Amino acid sequence: MIAIIDYDMGNLRSVQKAFEHIGAEATVTREAKVIANASHIVLPGVGAFKECMKNLEAYDLIDPILKATASGKPFLGICLGLQLLFEESEEHGFGETLKGLGIIKGRVKGFTPTPGKGLKVPHMGWNSIKKKKDSQLLKDIDDDSFFYFVHSYYALPTDEAVTLTTTDYGIDFTSSIESDNIMACQFHPEKSQDVGLKLLKNFKDLD
Amino acid sequence: MLTKRIIPCLDVKNGRVVKGVSFVELRDAGDPVEAAVAYDAQGADELVFLDITASHEERKTIIDIVERTAANIFMPLTIGGGINTIDDIRALLHAGADKVSINTAAVNNPDFIREASERFGSQCIVVAIDAKKKKDGAGWEVFTHGGRTETGLDVIEWARRVTKLGAGELLLTSMDEDGQKNGYDLALTRAVSEAVSVPVIASGGAGNLTHLRDALIEGKADAVLAASIFHFKEHTIKEAKEYLTGEGIPMRPNTPA
């Protein structure tokens, strides 16, 4: 059973429906016990970093997430669910930084809009990935495959070895990571049609 | 490289696609879910449902359509029309929509944009701007209620303002060109696209594939919205992508590279 962590931030139904579509059993939950008993754990998330951290605290979900990532079970962060894994974010920081879960070393930084070069913020739409290492998560997914992105911030891992793919948006940013059992993607596999469903199936097939 | 997007738009009234679609053989040409599935198969980059249902009671049908669509297709879905409250947005996002498009409610209460984007994130708040050329020819004015109500707002100033308030994307429709099939208003599209740092979707006037190209190159739009040229078999999404790729515009290929 895949547990999709529900902390009242955004569109969880799409993630659940996508897993159901590939024949996985997926439940949307905020109960520590359900998360602890799941075989796979997914941390989705859209919206604002600060709100997300606030809600994770309010629903007592930080401890279950730390336990899940330490358990060795396959764990997948999606979009803000990737950014939250890092130590801190400059989102709405105005100099102050926001504290993240600190599971992966590094920080989260904003894109700089440069409309002259066509670089709008948010980075919104279909963009391609370059693989930086081999992974079961990307099995049968080609280099240069297109995924759907929508975000204004990106992660800068301290250890470059966690970077699984990069994507070009003015700079080559880390568009997915993998560190042992902990995986996360900045793009939305649940919105990336067939190639996205393939990635979710690869995740489901991990044990 | 980020690609430009082609976004078919379906007008939905009381749960049915207005005028239907005929670009593929559907069992039910008026069923928005069937049309969405067919566009998904064609390789559309996103989908927009514009709900033009008049009465509030019947608006529940759109929630049901969004739920059924989200269970069948896995691509970004935007819903516009009649969104007035935070609860309206929550219900649509919860049903499986990725973005909502706000028009009249934003004009009536600009603070609604700020409230909505703070609550749900800018990435899901699209502000729809219906623009008409000013009578004196100096720029464009914002209209609401399908182009019937003038607001006195200047389009460029309004675009800048809603972006500051938290809009993550603008859906810009030329009311002068809408339905004319003579091409998008390129001066309008370009002026707005250059004035803001968020993506702009050009809408209103697409009659052929050259029009899509012009909006993306000369209009500097990030995406093009079109309805009738795709709904009635004039062109397929695939043809459009092949043509635009040939014109040097970055497009997502229909099959993975």
HADDOCK unambig.tbl for C-alpha pairs under 7 A between the chains (distance, minus, plus):
assign (segid A and resid 10 and name CA) (segid B and resid 93 and name CA) 6.59 0.50 0.50
assign (segid A and resid 10 and name CA) (segid B and resid 94 and name CA) 6.99 0.50 0.50
assign (segid A and resid 10 and name CA) (segid B and resid 120 and name CA) 6.82 0.50 0.50
assign (segid A and resid 11 and name CA) (segid B and resid 93 and name CA) 5.55 0.50 0.50
assign (segid A and resid 11 and name CA) (segid B and resid 94 and name CA) 5.55 0.50 0.50
assign (segid A and resid 11 and name CA) (segid B and resid 96 and name CA) 5.91 0.50 0.50
assign (segid A and resid 11 and name CA) (segid B and resid 98 and name CA) 6.80 0.50 0.50
assign (segid A and resid 13 and name CA) (segid B and resid 94 and name CA) 6.71 0.50 0.50
assign (segid A and resid 13 and name CA) (segid B and resid 95 and name CA) 6.84 0.50 0.50
assign (segid A and resid 13 and name CA) (segid B and resid 96 and name CA) 5.68 0.50 0.50
assign (segid A and resid 14 and name CA) (segid B and resid 70 and name CA) 6.15 0.50 0.50
assign (segid A and resid 14 and name CA) (segid B and resid 96 and name CA) 5.59 0.50 0.50
assign (segid A and resid 17 and name CA) (segid B and resid 71 and name CA) 5.44 0.50 0.50
assign (segid A and resid 18 and name CA) (segid B and resid 74 and name CA) 6.99 0.50 0.50
assign (segid A and resid 46 and name CA) (segid B and resid 121 and name CA) 6.83 0.50 0.50
assign (segid A and resid 47 and name CA) (segid B and resid 120 and name CA) 5.13 0.50 0.50
assign (segid A and resid 47 and name CA) (segid B and resid 121 and name CA) 3.76 0.50 0.50
assign (segid A and resid 48 and name CA) (segid B and resid 121 and name CA) 5.55 0.50 0.50
assign (segid A and resid 113 and name CA) (segid B and resid 197 and name CA) 6.16 0.50 0.50
assign (segid A and resid 115 and name CA) (segid B and resid 197 and name CA) 5.96 0.50 0.50
assign (segid A and resid 120 and name CA) (segid B and resid 197 and name CA) 5.11 0.50 0.50
assign (segid A and resid 120 and name CA) (segid B and resid 198 and name CA) 5.11 0.50 0.50
assign (segid A and resid 120 and name CA) (segid B and resid 199 and name CA) 5.86 0.50 0.50
assign (segid A and resid 121 and name CA) (segid B and resid 197 and name CA) 6.09 0.50 0.50
assign (segid A and resid 121 and name CA) (segid B and resid 198 and name CA) 5.24 0.50 0.50
assign (segid A and resid 122 and name CA) (segid B and resid 123 and name CA) 6.92 0.50 0.50
assign (segid A and resid 122 and name CA) (segid B and resid 168 and name CA) 6.56 0.50 0.50
assign (segid A and resid 122 and name CA) (segid B and resid 198 and name CA) 6.29 0.50 0.50
assign (segid A and resid 125 and name CA) (segid B and resid 2 and name CA) 6.72 0.50 0.50
assign (segid A and resid 125 and name CA) (segid B and resid 3 and name CA) 6.84 0.50 0.50
assign (segid A and resid 125 and name CA) (segid B and resid 5 and name CA) 6.96 0.50 0.50
assign (segid A and resid 126 and name CA) (segid B and resid 2 and name CA) 5.91 0.50 0.50
assign (segid A and resid 126 and name CA) (segid B and resid 3 and name CA) 5.72 0.50 0.50
assign (segid A and resid 126 and name CA) (segid B and resid 252 and name CA) 6.84 0.50 0.50
assign (segid A and resid 127 and name CA) (segid B and resid 1 and name CA) 5.71 0.50 0.50
assign (segid A and resid 127 and name CA) (segid B and resid 2 and name CA) 4.53 0.50 0.50
assign (segid A and resid 127 and name CA) (segid B and resid 3 and name CA) 6.17 0.50 0.50
assign (segid A and resid 128 and name CA) (segid B and resid 1 and name CA) 6.53 0.50 0.50
assign (segid A and resid 144 and name CA) (segid B and resid 257 and name CA) 6.15 0.50 0.50
assign (segid A and resid 145 and name CA) (segid B and resid 256 and name CA) 5.49 0.50 0.50
assign (segid A and resid 145 and name CA) (segid B and resid 257 and name CA) 5.80 0.50 0.50
assign (segid A and resid 146 and name CA) (segid B and resid 252 and name CA) 6.93 0.50 0.50
assign (segid A and resid 146 and name CA) (segid B and resid 256 and name CA) 6.90 0.50 0.50
assign (segid A and resid 150 and name CA) (segid B and resid 123 and name CA) 6.41 0.50 0.50
assign (segid A and resid 151 and name CA) (segid B and resid 123 and name CA) 6.80 0.50 0.50
assign (segid A and resid 168 and name CA) (segid B and resid 1 and name CA) 5.55 0.50 0.50
assign (segid A and resid 169 and name CA) (segid B and resid 1 and name CA) 6.37 0.50 0.50
assign (segid A and resid 169 and name CA) (segid B and resid 2 and name CA) 6.83 0.50 0.50
assign (segid A and resid 190 and name CA) (segid B and resid 74 and name CA) 5.83 0.50 0.50
assign (segid A and resid 191 and name CA) (segid B and resid 74 and name CA) 4.62 0.50 0.50
assign (segid A and resid 191 and name CA) (segid B and resid 75 and name CA) 4.13 0.50 0.50
assign (segid A and resid 191 and name CA) (segid B and resid 76 and name CA) 5.72 0.50 0.50
assign (segid A and resid 192 and name CA) (segid B and resid 74 and name CA) 6.25 0.50 0.50
assign (segid A and resid 192 and name CA) (segid B and resid 75 and name CA) 5.71 0.50 0.50
assign (segid A and resid 193 and name CA) (segid B and resid 74 and name CA) 4.92 0.50 0.50
assign (segid A and resid 193 and name CA) (segid B and resid 75 and name CA) 5.71 0.50 0.50
